[in-house]
Amino acid sequence: MSAHRTIGVLGAGEVGQAVADKAIRHGHEVLIGNSRGPETLEALVDRLGPKARAVTAEEAAKPELVFLSVPFFAVPELTRLTTWSGKIVVDTTNQFAAASPYRGRYDVGDLTGSEWVAGHLPGARVVKALNTLYAPFIAADPRHAEGRLVAFYAGDDADAKAAVGRLAGRIRIRRPGPWQSA
Ligand SMILES: NC(=O)c1ccc[n+]([C@@H]2O[C@H](COP(=O)([O-])OP(=O)(O)OC[C@H]3O[C@@H](n4cnc5c(N)ncnc54)[C@H](OP(=O)(O)O)[C@@H]3O)[C@@H](O)[C@H]2O)c1
């Protein structure tokens, strides 16, 4: 495996867990963090295995490639976590105003959701990806009888987009683990 051996995952909900699992199964190390602290993620990292580390949100934001899998409205809370400049941020968020269940549209004026996210992460190279997929589809085997799952991604930085495309392309079958039946 080449670049981005260690991946940060901000948000340990349905999407963060699916992304972490995929990355780990492909040989990456994952630093995963939420808002409540690493002690709340012990059971999760046990299931994910030794390549997963539960960390603070600050530590999860440190790697050069970070998945953003928090509620959209929580993004402003991430600004001060790290120096975002130059990092690749894979933005999986959808523009909902409230959680549990996600509902309503968060008003960002004339901006796109990703422009608004990028505005809160100064200098980050934001690539929008995976937000169109239901989390269980991200977690599942991407290969179907009909062909492979299609994951769309978009962004302004060509190198960042290429890196995310390579990462997505490397993701292969998700073998069932014991935690799936829990
Ligand atoms: N679920 C889906 O099918 C799906 C599909 C595509 C895209 N999305 C989008 O992906 C994002 C995540 O969705 P989800 O369903 O995984 O959400 P979720 O299950 O509600 O999990 C959200 C995670 O974000 C964490 N979080 C919240 N505020 C934070 C902060 N300030 N710093 C660090 N972590 C924080 C939460 O931690 P705590 O619990 O500790 O607060 C939690 O681990 C959302 O924007 C959603 O719209 C969801």
The ligand as an ORCA input file, in Angstrom:
! r2SCAN-3c Opt
* xyz 0 1
  N     -26.374      7.173      7.434
  C     -26.327      7.190      6.112
  O     -26.894      6.304      5.423
  C     -25.570      8.276      5.400
  C     -25.230      8.072      4.062
  C     -24.463      9.032      3.387
  C     -24.055     10.188      4.060
  N     -24.435     10.387      5.356
  C     -23.950     11.610      6.008
  O     -22.739     11.259      6.659
  C     -22.609     11.952      7.907
  C     -22.547     10.931      9.041
  O     -23.742     10.159      9.006
  P     -23.982      8.970     10.048
  O     -25.278      8.359      9.674
  O     -22.753      8.136     10.146
  O     -24.158      9.822     11.378
  P     -24.320      9.313     12.875
  O     -24.526      7.840     12.904
  O     -25.312     10.217     13.500
  O     -22.867      9.595     13.501
  C     -22.358     10.908     13.586
  C     -20.994     10.830     14.231
  O     -20.435     12.160     14.234
  C     -19.857     12.388     15.508
  N     -19.753     13.801     15.790
  C     -20.727     14.717     15.939
  N     -20.208     15.928     16.203
  C     -18.862     15.765     16.243
  C     -17.779     16.634     16.496
  N     -17.958     17.937     16.749
  N     -16.518     16.131     16.469
  C     -16.317     14.814     16.227
  N     -17.313     13.942     15.971
  C     -18.564     14.405     15.987
  C     -20.781     11.672     16.462
  O     -20.122     11.477     17.689
  P     -20.932     11.491     19.069
  O     -21.940     10.375     18.951
  O     -19.879     11.264     20.100
  O     -21.585     12.853     19.157
  C     -21.023     10.381     15.697
  O     -19.973      9.467     15.932
  C     -23.832     12.867      7.994
  O     -23.469     14.138      7.509
  C     -24.856     12.197      7.077
  O     -25.783     13.127      6.531
  C     -25.166      9.452      6.048
*
